[in-house]
Amino acid sequence: MTGLAVEDDRLTGVTLAGGVAVECRALVVAPRFTARSGVLTSLGLPTTDMTRDGHVIGRCVESDPATGATALRGVWAAGNVTAPLEKVAGAAAQGAQAAAAINADLIEEQTRRAVEAHRAGAAALAGEGAGLG
């Protein structure tokens, strides 16, 4: 579409790219959904095109749909920044899934550190016991 035809403040038609005029009384324009991803892109995460039927309809940040994990370790994303077409309930559900994944990651890290500390302590005790004999 390259132009609008308006008479008496009312739409009467449109002009298409090839110059063809088409009469109409209403026009529907598809919105472009773009995630507000400035914080995430400042960390180095790229945005990607969202397409429907071969047309770009917006941009979003990619994340694992089950966990919200992004390509950047330790950074999760959920809701409209990853799925701009998502409704409130779906975005909230994604947030809950990401929260569970973050919690699991934190537990894994705490467990790893506890095992390392235990092993270091056991090794130190074994070394002290060896020097007593």
All heavy atoms as an XYZ file, in Angstrom:
918
protein
N       0.830     -1.158      0.000
C       0.000      0.000      0.000
C       0.892      1.245      0.000
O       1.830      1.341      0.785
C      -0.886     -0.031      1.243
C      -1.932      1.032      1.230
S      -2.995      0.959      2.654
C      -1.978      1.770      3.853
N       0.588      2.147     -0.881
C       1.404      3.355     -0.983
C       0.632      4.636     -0.679
O       1.233      5.698     -0.565
C       2.019      3.476     -2.394
O       0.966      3.533     -3.354
C       2.948      2.308     -2.676
N      -0.683      4.543     -0.582
C      -1.435      5.770     -0.335
C      -2.856      5.502      0.116
O      -3.386      4.399     -0.043
N      -3.452      6.540      0.697
C      -4.842      6.498      1.148
C      -5.652      7.513      0.369
O      -5.175      8.604      0.078
C      -4.935      6.837      2.642
C      -4.181      5.946      3.624
C      -4.303      6.500      5.036
C      -4.704      4.521      3.557
N      -6.895      7.164      0.074
C      -7.824      8.113     -0.540
C      -8.815      8.515      0.546
O      -9.460      7.663      1.156
C      -8.548      7.468     -1.710
N      -8.909      9.822      0.800
C      -9.780     10.327      1.861
C     -10.649     11.437      1.299
O     -10.153     12.349      0.629
C      -8.936     10.857      3.045
C      -9.826     11.429      4.129
C      -8.027      9.763      3.592
N     -11.950     11.353      1.579
C     -12.888     12.414      1.184
C     -13.727     12.777      2.394
O     -14.242     11.888      3.082
C     -13.803     11.934      0.052
C     -13.082     11.739     -1.270
C     -14.019     11.246     -2.359
O     -15.249     11.429     -2.224
O     -13.517     10.663     -3.327
N     -13.865     14.071      2.662
C     -14.635     14.552      3.812
C     -14.208     13.869      5.101
O     -15.017     13.426      5.895
C     -16.141     14.375      3.590
C     -16.655     15.203      2.438
O     -16.141     16.323      2.251
O     -17.556     14.727      1.729
N     -12.906     13.728      5.273
C     -12.324     13.139      6.484
C     -12.667     11.653      6.675
O     -12.643     11.135      7.770
C     -12.745     13.933      7.721
C     -11.557     14.306      8.580
O     -10.419     14.170      8.105
O     -11.776     14.729      9.729
N     -13.023     10.982      5.587
C     -13.372      9.556      5.634
C     -12.539      8.803      4.605
O     -12.350      9.261      3.485
C     -14.846      9.344      5.340
C     -15.758      9.900      6.409
C     -17.202      9.506      6.109
N     -18.097     10.127      7.032
C     -18.483      9.588      8.189
N     -18.019      8.426      8.551
N     -19.338     10.232      8.968
N     -12.099      7.610      4.995
C     -11.356      6.744      4.094
C     -12.283      6.240      2.982
O     -13.377      5.759      3.257
C     -10.783      5.539      4.864
C     -10.003      4.526      4.053
C      -8.711      5.139      3.515
C      -9.705      3.302      4.898
N     -11.826      6.387      1.750
C     -12.628      5.892      0.616
C     -11.878      4.845     -0.209
O     -12.482      4.172     -1.038
C     -13.046      7.046     -0.305
O     -11.867      7.696     -0.790
C     -13.948      8.034      0.420
N     -10.568      4.730      0.012
C      -9.814      3.748     -0.752
C      -8.337      3.772     -0.416
O      -7.870      4.605      0.357
N      -7.624      2.848     -1.036
C      -6.173      2.758     -0.875
C      -5.543      2.588     -2.244
O      -6.175      2.096     -3.180
C      -5.760      1.579      0.038
C      -6.264      1.776      1.453
C      -6.222      0.249     -0.509
N      -4.287      2.998     -2.349
C      -3.522      2.791     -3.572
C      -2.460      1.752     -3.272
O      -1.698      1.891     -2.302
C      -2.854      4.098     -4.040
O      -3.863      5.090     -4.190
C      -2.121      3.893     -5.349
N      -2.417      0.702     -4.057
C      -1.450     -0.374     -3.857
C      -0.125     -0.037     -4.528
O      -0.042      0.890     -5.352
C      -2.024     -1.680     -4.400
C      -3.368     -2.104     -3.798
C      -3.841     -3.414     -4.426
C      -3.277     -2.236     -2.284
N       0.899     -0.805     -4.227
C       2.249     -0.537     -4.726
C       2.309     -0.491     -6.248
O       3.065      0.284     -6.818
C       3.222     -1.573     -4.187
N       1.502     -1.263     -6.925
C       1.512     -1.255     -8.391
C       0.720     -0.120     -9.004
O       0.589     -0.025    -10.215
N       0.149      0.772     -8.162
C      -0.619      1.901     -8.654
C      -2.120      1.647     -8.738
O      -2.881      2.533     -9.085
N      -2.542      0.438     -8.445
C      -3.964      0.097     -8.502
C      -4.693      0.708     -7.302
O      -4.235      0.581     -6.163
C      -4.164     -1.441     -8.502
C      -5.638     -1.804     -8.459
C      -3.486     -2.065     -9.704
N      -5.822      1.391     -7.589
C      -6.640      1.970     -6.523
C      -7.751      0.992     -6.179
O      -8.389      0.416     -7.060
C      -7.218      3.302     -6.963
N      -7.965      0.805     -4.872
C      -9.006     -0.105     -4.399
C      -9.910      0.671     -3.452
O      -9.434      1.288     -2.488
C      -8.389     -1.313     -3.650
C      -9.470     -2.231     -3.111
C      -7.432     -2.073     -4.545
N     -11.207      0.641     -3.741
C     -12.153      1.320     -2.854
C     -12.308      0.531     -1.556
O     -12.325     -0.703     -1.568
C     -13.521      1.456     -3.518
C     -13.543      2.455     -4.653
C     -14.947      2.653     -5.218
O     -15.927      2.307     -4.526
O     -15.047      3.134     -6.359
N     -12.421      1.248     -0.452
C     -12.689      0.609      0.834
C     -13.179      1.657      1.826
O     -12.969      2.853      1.643
C     -11.464     -0.110      1.373
S     -10.091      0.959      1.810
N     -13.860      1.198      2.850
C     -14.346      2.103      3.901
C     -13.626      1.859      5.213
O     -13.772      2.625      6.159
C     -15.838      1.916      4.097
C     -16.630      2.352      2.870
C     -18.101      2.302      3.091
N     -18.500      0.977      3.581
C     -19.715      0.665      4.006
N     -20.653      1.574      4.028
N     -19.999     -0.547      4.404
N     -12.862      0.763      5.285
C     -12.123      0.436      6.511
C     -10.789     -0.185      6.123
O     -10.659     -0.794      5.055
C     -12.927     -0.522      7.372
N      -9.828     -0.040      6.985
C      -8.493     -0.584      6.747
C      -7.968     -1.160      8.050
O      -8.031     -0.498      9.089
C      -7.559      0.523      6.242
C      -6.116      0.140      5.959
C      -6.039     -0.849      4.801
C      -5.310      1.384      5.642
N      -7.482     -2.367      8.001
C      -6.907     -3.016      9.181
C      -5.414     -3.149      8.951
O      -4.980     -3.654      7.910
C      -7.543     -4.405      9.417
C      -6.900     -5.088     10.604
C      -9.047     -4.262      9.614
N      -4.641     -2.701      9.906
C      -3.187     -2.766      9.817
C      -2.681     -3.651     10.947
O      -3.049     -3.460     12.108
C      -2.565     -1.357      9.926
C      -1.056     -1.430      9.859
C      -3.119     -0.458      8.844
N      -1.874     -4.638     10.622
C      -1.327     -5.539     11.636
C      -0.266     -4.810     12.452
O       0.593     -4.126     11.894
C      -0.717     -6.763     10.958
N      -0.312     -4.953     13.765
C       0.713     -4.329     14.595
C       2.019     -5.103     14.514
O       2.036     -6.268     14.133
C       0.126     -4.414     16.006
C      -0.757     -5.616     15.955
C      -1.308     -5.665     14.552
N       3.089     -4.465     14.885
C       4.394     -5.116     14.970
C       4.710     -5.251     16.450
O       4.738     -4.263     17.178
C       5.453     -4.297     14.255
C       6.788     -4.979     14.208
C       7.675     -4.321     13.164
N       9.012     -4.791     13.252
C       9.490     -5.812     12.529
N       8.717     -6.408     11.679
N      10.732     -6.194     12.661
N       4.923     -6.486     16.901
C       5.169     -6.771     18.305
C       6.670     -6.829     18.555
O       7.339     -7.714     18.051
C       4.528     -8.105     18.685
C       3.045     -8.118     18.468
C       2.507     -8.613     17.287
C       2.199     -7.623     19.439
C       1.135     -8.619     17.090
C       0.832     -7.626     19.246
C       0.292     -8.123     18.070
N       7.177     -5.875     19.300
C       8.604     -5.829     19.584
C       8.817     -5.810     21.086
O       8.298     -4.936     21.789
C       9.254     -4.595     18.940
O       9.016     -4.662     17.520
C      10.737     -4.553     19.190
N       9.547     -6.797     21.566
C       9.817     -6.909     23.001
C      10.703     -5.764     23.474
O      11.596     -5.323     22.754
C      10.499     -8.244     23.280
N      10.442     -5.300     24.666
C      11.314     -4.300     25.296
C      12.475     -5.054     25.930
O      12.411     -5.463     27.079
C      10.539     -3.509     26.336
C       9.462     -2.670     25.704
C       8.775     -1.836     26.729
N       7.700     -1.080     26.092
C       7.027     -0.136     26.685
N       7.287      0.180     27.936
N       6.065      0.498     26.048
N      13.512     -5.219     25.164
C      14.607     -6.106     25.548
C      15.924     -5.382     25.773
O      16.973     -6.005     25.730
C      14.788     -7.166     24.466
O      15.037     -6.532     23.215
N      15.870     -4.085     26.030
C      17.096     -3.305     26.167
C      18.070     -3.846     27.191
O      19.277     -3.896     26.955
N      17.573     -4.286     28.347
C      18.464     -4.820     29.386
C      19.134     -6.095     28.885
O      20.347     -6.268     29.041
C      17.689     -5.098     30.693
C      18.543     -5.863     31.692
C      17.204     -3.791     31.304
N      18.352     -6.964     28.272
C      18.909     -8.235     27.794
C      19.868     -8.038     26.629
O      20.919     -8.685     26.574
C      17.775     -9.180     27.405
C      16.883     -9.611     28.566
C      15.666    -10.368     28.064
C      17.645    -10.435     29.570
N      19.537     -7.153     25.702
C      20.460     -6.921     24.582
C      21.728     -6.227     25.055
O      22.791     -6.439     24.483
C      19.793     -6.124     23.443
O      19.280     -4.900     23.957
C      18.669     -6.929     22.806
N      21.640     -5.433     26.124
C      22.851     -4.794     26.652
C      23.807     -5.826     27.255
O      25.000     -5.565     27.386
C      22.494     -3.724     27.690
O      22.088     -4.317     28.915
N      23.274     -6.997     27.598
C      24.111     -8.091     28.106
C      24.691     -8.938     26.974
O      25.473     -9.847     27.219
C      23.285     -8.993     29.029
C      22.760     -8.354     30.304
C      21.847     -9.329     31.048
C      23.900     -7.903     31.193
N      24.273     -8.652     25.746
C      24.793     -9.385     24.594
C      23.826    -10.383     23.994
O      24.186    -11.108     23.075
N      22.599    -10.449     24.520
C      21.612    -11.358     23.933
C      20.973    -10.702     22.715
O      20.485     -9.580     22.802
C      20.531    -11.704     24.953
C      20.981    -12.645     26.059
C      19.926    -12.722     27.154
C      21.263    -14.021     25.494
N      20.948    -11.391     21.597
C      20.339    -10.814     20.389
C      18.827    -10.980     20.400
O      18.287    -11.829     21.107
C      20.958    -11.654     19.272
C      21.178    -12.997     19.911
C      21.559    -12.692     21.355
N      18.155    -10.177     19.613
C      16.736    -10.386     19.377
C      16.589    -11.085     18.034
O      17.469    -10.986     17.179
C      15.946     -9.059     19.367
O      16.502     -8.200     18.375
C      15.988     -8.385     20.724
N      15.505    -11.805     17.881
C      15.261    -12.528     16.639
C      13.885    -12.170     16.092
O      12.990    -11.788     16.840
C      15.333    -14.052     16.850
O      14.379    -14.425     17.827
C      16.703    -14.479     17.298
N      13.747    -12.305     14.790
C      12.466    -12.027     14.145
C      11.445    -13.093     14.497
O      11.764    -14.284     14.548
C      12.618    -11.996     12.629
C      13.325    -10.761     12.126
O      13.353     -9.757     12.860
O      13.838    -10.802     10.993
N      10.218    -12.668     14.747
C       9.078    -13.575     14.872
C       8.342    -13.518     13.547
O       8.070    -12.431     13.045
C       8.125    -13.108     15.969
C       8.653    -13.241     17.357
S       7.468    -12.722     18.629
C       6.027    -12.210     17.766
N       8.033    -14.670     12.982
C       7.331    -14.674     11.704
C       6.031    -15.473     11.804
O       5.925    -16.415     12.582
C       8.194    -15.286     10.586
O       8.542    -16.619     10.948
C       9.450    -14.484     10.351
N       5.073    -15.058     11.032
C       3.802    -15.772     10.864
C       3.480    -15.743      9.378
O       3.485    -14.676      8.763
C       2.653    -15.104     11.629
C       2.764    -15.172     13.121
C       2.429    -16.585     13.624
N       2.323    -16.622     15.072
C       3.342    -16.820     15.895
N       4.537    -16.985     15.414
N       3.151    -16.863     17.199
N       3.251    -16.907      8.812
C       2.912    -17.021      7.392
C       3.920    -16.318      6.498
O       3.558    -15.677      5.509
C       1.507    -16.479      7.133
C       0.446    -17.233      7.915
O       0.601    -18.455      8.093
O      -0.528    -16.593      8.347
N       5.204    -16.397      6.871
C       6.256    -15.810      6.059
C       6.474    -14.321      6.235
O       7.299    -13.733      5.555
N       5.744    -13.695      7.155
C       5.869    -12.257      7.392
C       6.439    -12.003      8.783
O       6.024    -12.635      9.756
C       4.513    -11.552      7.275
C       3.878    -11.706      5.939
N       4.284    -10.973      4.847
C       2.888    -12.507      5.503
C       3.560    -11.328      3.805
N       2.705    -12.255      4.170
N       7.381    -11.072      8.868
C       7.918    -10.690     10.176
C       6.852     -9.871     10.895
O       6.367     -8.869     10.374
C       9.219     -9.866     10.028
C       9.692     -9.368     11.384
C      10.302    -10.694      9.356
N       6.482    -10.333     12.094
C       5.453     -9.617     12.860
C       6.012     -9.005     14.140
O       5.291     -8.351     14.881
C       4.267    -10.532     13.210
C       4.719    -11.701     14.080
C       3.572    -11.008     11.945
C       3.593    -12.456     14.719
N       7.314     -9.220     14.387
C       7.910     -8.629     15.584
C       9.278     -9.200     15.868
O       9.830     -9.964     15.070
N       9.812     -8.809     17.033
C      11.126     -9.287     17.476
C      11.026     -9.702     18.932
O      10.248     -9.138     19.698
C      12.184     -8.213     17.301
C      12.386     -7.832     15.825
C      13.574     -6.933     15.594
N      14.851     -7.524     15.947
C      15.501     -8.446     15.226
N      14.976     -8.925     14.141
N      16.679     -8.899     15.612
N      11.841    -10.705     19.313
C      11.844    -11.178     20.691
C      13.221    -11.732     21.041
O      14.079    -11.875     20.190
C      10.773    -12.243     20.891
S      11.042    -13.735     19.922
N      13.408    -12.043     22.319
C      14.630    -12.684     22.799
C      14.353    -14.176     22.889
O      13.322    -14.586     23.421
C      15.027    -12.130     24.185
C      16.200    -12.899     24.763
C      15.359    -10.652     24.085
N      15.243    -14.996     22.366
C      15.051    -16.439     22.403
C      15.406    -16.982     23.785
O      16.383    -16.557     24.401
C      15.918    -17.135     21.357
C      15.411    -16.951     19.961
C      16.178    -17.777     18.936
O      17.051    -18.584     19.324
O      15.899    -17.614     17.749
N      14.584    -17.918     24.254
C      14.873    -18.626     25.497
C      14.273    -20.020     25.403
O      13.400    -20.278     24.572
C      14.296    -17.884     26.704
O      12.888    -17.962     26.716
N      14.741    -20.901     26.255
C      14.197    -22.249     26.304
C      12.749    -22.162     26.770
O      12.481    -21.613     27.833
C      15.016    -23.094     27.277
C      14.554    -24.538     27.326
O      13.360    -24.756     27.651
O      15.367    -25.425     27.079
N      11.797    -22.679     26.002
C      10.387    -22.541     26.387
C      10.040    -23.239     27.698
O       9.084    -22.856     28.369
C       9.616    -23.151     25.217
C      10.603    -23.760     24.310
C      11.978    -23.345     24.726
N      10.796    -24.261     28.090
C      10.494    -24.992     29.325
C      11.112    -24.351     30.556
O      10.572    -24.452     31.653
C      10.970    -26.439     29.202
N      12.264    -23.671     30.385
C      12.982    -23.159     31.557
C      13.193    -21.652     31.546
O      13.509    -21.069     32.577
C      14.369    -23.812     31.664
O      15.166    -23.394     30.545
C      14.281    -25.325     31.715
N      13.098    -21.027     30.380
C      13.386    -19.604     30.274
C      14.868    -19.297     30.150
O      15.258    -18.136     30.056
N      15.719    -20.336     30.147
C      17.163    -20.118     30.031
C      17.485    -19.498     28.676
O      16.930    -19.883     27.651
C      17.912    -21.440     30.190
N      18.376    -18.520     28.691
C      18.820    -17.877     27.458
C      20.182    -18.430     27.059
O      20.743    -19.277     27.762
C      18.934    -16.355     27.632
O      19.998    -16.077     28.562
C      17.628    -15.753     28.132
N      20.729    -17.934     25.982
C      22.049    -18.355     25.525
C      23.151    -17.883     26.466
O      24.277    -18.367     26.398
C      22.307    -17.827     24.114
N      22.839    -16.968     27.351
C      23.820    -16.430     28.306
C      23.617    -17.116     29.654
O      22.570    -16.956     30.284
C      23.637    -14.913     28.429
C      24.643    -14.135     29.247
C      26.061    -14.345     28.725
C      24.296    -12.651     29.200
N      24.599    -17.907     30.072
C      24.480    -18.661     31.332
C      24.160    -17.719     32.492
O      24.765    -16.669     32.642
C      25.780    -19.404     31.613
C      25.716    -20.217     32.904
C      26.836    -21.234     32.996
N      26.975    -21.790     34.317
C      26.097    -22.618     34.882
N      25.000    -22.934     34.248
N      26.303    -23.103     36.089
N      23.172    -18.118     33.280
C      22.785    -17.330     34.442
C      21.753    -16.258     34.145
O      21.385    -15.500     35.040
N      21.275    -16.195     32.914
C      20.260    -15.203     32.543
C      19.039    -15.939     31.994
O      19.164    -16.740     31.072
C      20.786    -14.204     31.490
C      19.696    -13.225     31.079
C      21.998    -13.454     32.042
N      17.896    -15.669     32.601
C      16.638    -16.271     32.178
C      15.711    -15.164     31.690
O      15.822    -14.021     32.129
C      15.961    -16.994     33.343
C      16.644    -18.260     33.750
C      16.302    -19.526     33.370
C      17.772    -18.409     34.618
N      17.147    -20.442     33.937
C      18.067    -19.781     34.721
C      18.580    -17.515     35.311
C      19.098    -20.280     35.483
C      19.618    -18.006     36.074
C      19.871    -19.368     36.146
N      14.789    -15.526     30.835
C      13.807    -14.557     30.337
C      12.470    -15.278     30.184
O      12.428    -16.467     29.877
C      14.261    -13.986     29.000
N      11.390    -14.542     30.423
C      10.064    -15.139     30.318
C       9.046    -14.064     29.983
O       9.312    -12.880     30.115
C       9.694    -15.819     31.639
N       7.883    -14.500     29.551
C       6.786    -13.577     29.291
C       6.914    -12.911     27.941
O       7.424    -13.485     26.982
N       6.467    -11.677     27.873
C       6.364    -10.988     26.592
C       7.704    -10.664     25.945
O       7.752    -10.425     24.744
C       5.541     -9.709     26.743
C       4.109    -10.039     27.079
O       3.710     -9.916     28.222
N       3.351    -10.499     26.113
N       8.790    -10.670     26.691
C      10.090    -10.414     26.066
C      10.510    -11.602     25.199
O      11.250    -11.452     24.243
C      11.167    -10.060     27.121
C      11.626    -11.284     27.892
C      12.347     -9.357     26.483
N       9.995    -12.800     25.518
C      10.303    -13.987     24.726
C       9.150    -14.392     23.824
O       9.351    -15.122     22.861
C      10.646    -15.186     25.635
O       9.504    -15.511     26.430
C      11.823    -14.877     26.518
N       7.943    -13.949     24.150
C       6.755    -14.309     23.376
C       5.777    -13.139     23.378
O       4.815    -13.133     24.133
C       6.098    -15.551     23.970
N       6.036    -12.119     22.557
C       5.209    -10.908     22.588
C       3.717    -11.121     22.345
O       2.913    -10.286     22.732
C       5.818    -10.034     21.482
C       7.231    -10.485     21.389
C       7.175    -11.961     21.657
N       3.329    -12.234     21.759
C       1.915    -12.494     21.528
C       1.240    -13.171     22.717
O       0.028    -13.355     22.727
C       1.730    -13.369     20.288
C       2.272    -12.792     18.980
C       2.072    -13.773     17.840
C       1.613    -11.465     18.668
N       2.020    -13.527     23.727
C       1.488    -14.247     24.879
C       0.536    -13.388     25.694
O       0.715    -12.180     25.806
C       2.649    -14.719     25.773
C       2.245    -15.638     26.884
C       1.638    -16.935     26.382
O       2.397    -17.791     25.909
O       0.398    -17.066     26.447
N      -0.477    -14.026     26.247
C      -1.428    -13.345     27.130
C      -0.858    -13.311     28.550
O       0.141    -13.958     28.849
C      -2.777    -14.083     27.127
C      -3.369    -14.301     25.748
C      -3.704    -12.986     25.069
C      -4.354    -13.183     23.728
N      -3.490    -13.230     22.607
N      -1.506    -12.582     29.445
C      -1.013    -12.409     30.818
C      -0.842    -13.752     31.527
O       0.180    -14.002     32.163
C      -1.942    -11.473     31.624
C      -1.552    -11.435     33.077
C      -1.918    -10.070     31.032
N      -1.835    -14.623     31.429
C      -1.755    -15.911     32.119
C      -0.579    -16.749     31.618
O       0.140    -17.369     32.408
C      -3.060    -16.684     31.954
N      -0.368    -16.755     30.314
C       0.757    -17.498     29.751
C       2.092    -16.906     30.151
O       3.045    -17.631     30.441
N       2.168    -15.578     30.170
C       3.405    -14.917     30.579
C       3.703    -15.223     32.041
O       4.857    -15.466     32.415
C       3.293    -13.414     30.349
N       2.667    -15.222     32.888
C       2.856    -15.553     34.305
C       3.317    -16.996     34.466
O       4.195    -17.295     35.288
C       1.559    -15.316     35.068
N       2.757    -17.892     33.678
C       3.166    -19.292     33.736
C       4.626    -19.445     33.322
O       5.379    -20.200     33.950
C       2.265    -20.145     32.837
N       5.039    -18.725     32.286
C       6.445    -18.767     31.872
C       7.344    -18.257     32.995
O       8.428    -18.788     33.232
C       6.656    -17.932     30.613
C       6.101    -18.553     29.368
C       6.325    -17.648     28.155
O       6.865    -16.547     28.248
N       5.894    -18.120     27.001
N       6.892    -17.209     33.677
C       7.660    -16.678     34.803
C       7.816    -17.697     35.916
O       8.893    -17.842     36.512
N       6.743    -18.441     36.204
C       6.807    -19.480     37.234
C       7.759    -20.600     36.821
O       8.530    -21.108     37.644
C       5.410    -20.033     37.505
N       7.734    -20.980     35.540
C       8.652    -22.007     35.050
C      10.100    -21.534     35.143
O      10.981    -22.294     35.543
C       8.323    -22.378     33.606
C       7.053    -23.171     33.450
C       6.725    -23.407     31.995
O       6.458    -22.461     31.251
N       6.731    -24.655     31.588
N      10.341    -20.292     34.784
C      11.696    -19.745     34.872
C      12.154    -19.695     36.328
O      13.301    -20.011     36.638
C      11.758    -18.359     34.231
N      11.244    -19.310     37.236
C      11.595    -19.260     38.657
C      11.998    -20.635     39.174
O      12.975    -20.767     39.927
C      10.418    -18.708     39.467
N      11.275    -21.668     38.768
C      11.608    -23.030     39.175
C      12.978    -23.431     38.626
O      13.784    -24.063     39.324
C      10.532    -24.006     38.706
N      13.267    -23.051     37.385
C      14.562    -23.371     36.780
C      15.691    -22.627     37.481
O      16.773    -23.180     37.706
C      14.544    -23.044     35.286
N      15.453    -21.373     37.837
C      16.469    -20.588     38.565
C      16.733    -21.231     39.923
O      17.886    -21.393     40.338
C      16.015    -19.121     38.723
C      15.995    -18.432     37.363
C      16.890    -18.368     39.708
C      15.255    -17.108     37.355
N      15.666    -21.617     40.613
C      15.813    -22.262     41.919
C      16.618    -23.556     41.787
O      17.511    -23.822     42.591
C      14.436    -22.539     42.528
C      14.540    -23.014     43.951
O      15.160    -22.353     44.782
N      13.941    -24.148     44.234
N      16.313    -24.356     40.780
C      17.051    -25.598     40.557
C      18.519    -25.323     40.283
O      19.402    -26.034     40.784
C      16.427    -26.382     39.398
N      18.808    -24.282     39.514
C      20.191    -23.911     39.219
C      20.929    -23.497     40.492
O      22.081    -23.885     40.712
C      20.220    -22.780     38.191
C      21.620    -22.509     37.675
O      22.200    -23.400     37.023
O      22.144    -21.403     37.942
N      20.260    -22.724     41.350
C      20.875    -22.297     42.610
C      21.129    -23.480     43.533
O      22.187    -23.571     44.176
C      19.998    -21.254     43.305
C      19.883    -19.906     42.602
C      18.815    -19.048     43.265
C      21.228    -19.196     42.572
N      20.188    -24.416     43.600
C      20.370    -25.619     44.424
C      21.536    -26.444     43.906
O      22.366    -26.939     44.679
C      19.068    -26.452     44.459
C      18.015    -25.710     45.275
C      19.319    -27.845     45.024
C      16.630    -26.306     45.184
N      21.620    -26.580     42.589
C      22.729    -27.325     41.985
C      24.067    -26.688     42.350
O      25.023    -27.382     42.711
C      22.557    -27.381     40.474
C      23.643    -28.146     39.752
C      23.454    -28.140     38.244
O      22.322    -27.972     37.771
O      24.473    -28.296     37.535
N      24.142    -25.363     42.284
C      25.382    -24.661     42.624
C      25.727    -24.832     44.103
O      26.883    -25.075     44.454
C      25.259    -23.176     42.273
C      26.488    -22.347     42.589
C      27.730    -22.721     41.787
O      27.603    -23.382     40.742
O      28.843    -22.352     42.222
N      24.740    -24.708     44.984
C      24.990    -24.893     46.419
C      25.454    -26.316     46.704
O      26.359    -26.529     47.528
C      23.724    -24.605     47.226
C      23.403    -23.137     47.333
C      22.112    -22.911     48.116
O      21.166    -23.693     48.026
N      22.077    -21.833     48.866
N      24.840    -27.283     46.058
C      25.223    -28.682     46.263
C      26.655    -28.915     45.791
O      27.444    -29.577     46.478
C      24.248    -29.619     45.521
O      22.928    -29.376     46.006
C      24.606    -31.073     45.719
N      26.992    -28.364     44.630
C      28.363    -28.513     44.113
C      29.382    -27.944     45.089
O      30.387    -28.579     45.405
C      28.491    -27.820     42.749
C      29.869    -28.017     42.082
C      30.028    -27.142     40.845
N      29.948    -25.732     41.123
C      30.904    -24.995     41.722
N      32.017    -25.565     42.130
N      30.741    -23.700     41.918
N      29.091    -26.759     45.617
C      30.017    -26.135     46.572
C      30.114    -26.933     47.874
O      31.196    -27.066     48.447
C      29.579    -24.700     46.871
C      29.820    -23.763     45.722
C      29.409    -22.356     46.063
N      29.603    -21.460     44.939
C      29.346    -20.183     44.964
N      28.872    -19.611     46.060
N      29.551    -19.439     43.894
N      28.995    -27.460     48.354
C      28.999    -28.257     49.580
C      29.807    -29.533     49.403
O      30.573    -29.921     50.296
C      27.566    -28.584     50.006
N      29.667    -30.191     48.253
C      30.436    -31.404     47.982
C      31.918    -31.081     47.905
O      32.763    -31.795     48.467
C      29.933    -32.096     46.692
C      30.887    -33.190     46.227
C      28.537    -32.653     46.912
N      32.286    -29.989     47.240
C      33.695    -29.586     47.163
C      34.259    -29.306     48.554
O      35.374    -29.719     48.874
C      33.848    -28.348     46.281
C      33.696    -28.614     44.803
C      33.770    -27.335     43.966
O      33.950    -26.230     44.521
O      33.632    -27.444     42.737
N      33.496    -28.594     49.384
C      33.951    -28.285     50.746
C      34.096    -29.560     51.558
O      35.058    -29.723     52.318
C      32.976    -27.330     51.421
N      33.159    -30.472     51.412
C      33.225    -31.751     52.134
C      34.462    -32.540     51.722
O      35.186    -33.062     52.568
C      31.955    -32.561     51.884
C      32.003    -33.924     52.494
N      31.851    -34.123     53.849
C      32.219    -35.149     51.940
C      31.959    -35.410     54.113
N      32.177    -36.051     52.953
N      34.698    -32.608     50.429
C      35.859    -33.353     49.928
C      37.164    -32.711     50.395
O      38.121    -33.405     50.758
C      35.821    -33.434     48.408
C      34.766    -34.382     47.897
C      34.741    -34.446     46.394
N      33.738    -35.400     45.930
C      33.216    -35.398     44.733
N      33.607    -34.493     43.837
N      32.312    -36.301     44.393
N      37.211    -31.375     50.383
C      38.419    -30.681     50.842
C      38.657    -30.945     52.324
O      39.790    -31.178     52.753
C      38.293    -29.184     50.576
N      37.581    -30.932     53.117
C      37.703    -31.208     54.549
C      38.121    -32.641     54.817
O      38.958    -32.915     55.676
N      37.557    -33.587     54.065
C      37.912    -34.994     54.230
C      39.366    -35.224     53.849
O      40.085    -35.971     54.516
C      36.981    -35.874     53.392
N      39.821    -34.555     52.800
C      41.209    -34.704     52.371
C      42.154    -34.123     53.418
O      43.213    -34.692     53.704
C      41.419    -34.024     51.019
N      41.765    -32.989     54.025
C      42.602    -32.377     55.056
C      42.684    -33.276     56.279
O      43.748    -33.450     56.874
C      42.044    -31.005     55.437
N      41.564    -33.872     56.677
C      41.555    -34.796     57.811
C      42.400    -36.019     57.537
O      43.131    -36.491     58.409
C      40.125    -35.203     58.165
C      39.284    -34.142     58.846
C      37.850    -34.660     59.029
C      39.872    -33.748     60.186
N      42.325    -36.548     56.316
C      43.115    -37.705     55.938
C      44.597    -37.368     55.977
O      45.413    -38.154     56.428
C      42.705    -38.193     54.562
N      44.937    -36.161     55.559
C      46.341    -35.717     55.579
C      46.845    -35.551     56.993
O      47.988    -35.911     57.310
N      46.034    -35.035     57.921
C      46.422    -34.872     59.324
C      46.600    -36.241     59.981
O      47.513    -36.449     60.772
C      45.351    -34.085     60.083
C      45.298    -32.625     59.703
C      44.149    -31.904     60.378
O      43.525    -32.447     61.315
O      43.852    -30.783     59.946
N      45.720    -37.152     59.660
C      45.801    -38.509     60.241
C      47.047    -39.244     59.781
O      47.632    -40.002     60.525
N      47.498    -38.990     58.586
C      48.675    -39.662     58.045
C      49.939    -39.204     58.762
O      50.885    -39.950     58.911
C      48.798    -39.416     56.554
N      49.953    -37.984     59.251
C      51.157    -37.465     59.922
C      51.246    -37.857     61.376
O      52.242    -37.587     62.040
N      50.254    -38.506     61.940
C      50.256    -38.857     63.365
C      50.978    -40.154     63.627
O      51.311    -40.440     64.771
C      48.808    -38.963     63.892
C      48.016    -37.663     63.906
C      46.589    -37.944     64.344
C      48.650    -36.646     64.841
N      51.192    -40.977     62.654
C      51.703    -42.320     62.888
C      53.129    -42.376     62.890
O      54.070    -42.523     63.397
